[in-house]
Amino acid sequence: MRSRKHRAKAMKIAAVADGVNSVAFNGEKKDQMVITGDGVDATSLALCLRKKVGHANLVNVEEVVEEI
């Protein structure tokens, strides 16, 4: 993310997406977003971020299985 403004905009976009439980920034430069949730459409979220903020890549998408 280029600036605080872009990070805030990306955070708002991700936070209102369906199924998102939490959004956080990771990395040395706070340039990676970690989004967790249930039933999140990762592809549409990435497309929306690209359209509204700029460059966005999906680095890792995985299903988290809770053991009972």
Steps between C-alpha positions, in 0.01 A plus 500: 500500500636834405365710785281507810214621283521192276525267800192658659305473175599134456405428862154650449443302181606171659310559824162535329542193276266209568639240740800700624567466874828690534742708298861569599822618338814289498852534374790728568346792312139412590447422134315169534141459613390193694127446466325223690141396479247238404373483145708792371506525121874558462488561126238773511670661800833509313331646190329767709829592669675522162226724364478736800854502643739370237732199498372194691609135493362192668794343678332224696143372514423208724213346688546489875351189653426521871552181696229428751 
